[in-house]
Amino acid sequence: MNILIKIILYPFSLLFGILTALRNKFFDWNILHSRELPVPSISVGNITVGGTGKSPHVEYITNLLSKNYTVGIVSRGYRRKNSGFKLAGEQSNAAIIGDEPMQFYNTFKNDPVFIAVDENRWHGCNKLLQEHPEIDVIILDDAFQHRWIKPGLNILLSDFFHPYHKDFLMPTGRLREFRNGYKRADIIVVSKSGKVLSPITRRTLQEEIKPASHQKLYFSFIDYGKPKPIPLLKKTPKWGKTYAILMVTGIANPYPLEAKIAEECTELHKIKYPDHHKFTIKDAVKIKKTFEEIVSLNKIIITTEKDAMRLSTPEIIKIIGHLPVFYWPIHVDLHNEDKEAFNRQILDYVRNHKTNR
């Protein structure tokens, strides 16, 4: 965005910031009321639009806790076609519960984890607890601005390459509220840092972020698993050395995946859609046509795990189901000096606040 457009949009950003700040003050002054859940609750979110890695961080925390506790995950279910409370189950798909909750369900369907969606998260949490009173802890997905619930532990994510402290309010930038909103966090995680993080870089970011005395600062990075075929394909393709790859994405920030894919091939083709894009039959035809036009016998299609959830519908699979379509699963990890302290803080919080309902 060039400087002229930023100047033109600045008054709108200021107005947006004032409105969000006023809303936050209403909660701070108890004019609007935040309520606490009857079980330990952990919120994972950000103050920017776009991908900071919320989903893999939710999965990391869920993996950590589900070894000893029964976990509930509650999400809004962004861009699903219906509304109200829905509990993820065998008949669920991305259109019914949203792509991220569907991803959570596929990941944890064999674990003591229950996933629900509801645009009214207070109602969704309490409904989930009514249906599954054995739940020990609830993780609130993308709930940093959802102040109707007061989480016991508030985790704020900040993209290493697009940190909130260097960003501007929408529409000039990507901030959902003024930067000082970070003070509500108990934990700040700088996501998508490199696997190798120099002490100088760590110290510089620590000085720039300036965490408050009550806040802990950690650094995480993305790790890639082995590519897997998307669900419902008519023929299961095999992963191997590839010369040409068609990357299909509908996420906010596809560039880390793009960089990873570029390491695996000599010819990269790309079809990019907006974040949470709902794939249509027209899109499927375009994907099929683009793939068939690639002049290589050794070629595949790669997408993200979230996109795989939205591509795995009967109408889309009818068109691309015979193609070698893979998704590349990712997970996050924390650097050695952070991993033990982060895990201990999460586990200590749940253990010290667990209730006997």
C-alpha angles and dihedrals in degrees: 000000000000124000095254093056090047090053091050093048096043096090089054090049090051092050091048090050093050092051094049091045091052090050090051091049090053087058092044091051091046093241085122111037129229113202130204123230120236091243132049110285132197122195120204116191149111142232095236133072115242136044119329092152101265095154098054090044090052088050092048092053092043091052090049095050102036091070089073107010141048107247133205122198118199122190136169091239095231117219096000116149097240138042142225131049118337127174114210114244144147093292094050125111137173092269091058102040106011132260099275096048088047089053090050091050093051090048098047106025091115094046133077090269129119123196124201136170129208130151085219097061095186089057091042094052094048093044090051091050090049092053094041110026089169090076111118101186138014125215114206111211116216094349106135091113093038097095098167085090120053106212120212090225122027117200120193121195124206123188111238091221097040106031118187093232090066096043135091135225120274132298091025090045138354104273117125091201140359114304093249088072085088088079090078090067123099091192129030117198120192101211132201095028116152122275085247112053117184120221089237093056091046092050093046093053091045089056093045096047094043098198114212121248092263094050131089120208122211136172125222135183138200121254122190125223127203115295114256132198113258115253123274098022113158091226125026108234124210124236117233144132108322133192100192127036130183109207115205117187140167100178134111097248116024095161099096089053091045090054091049093049091049087063090059103050146032096222122046124186122184139204111181128188131180122277114290090008113183105227116227134196087258090056091049091052090050092050091049093046094047091049093049091050092058105105100223134097091209104062140127141176120244127193138160125271091249091051090048088061090057095042093053098083124120094245093050095042089052087067104033101022094106093052125094098254118170134177123211111225117212134192133184130235133182128235116265094257091051105036099072094043093047093048091047093050092051095045094044091052094052094042093049094046102037111130131210100225 
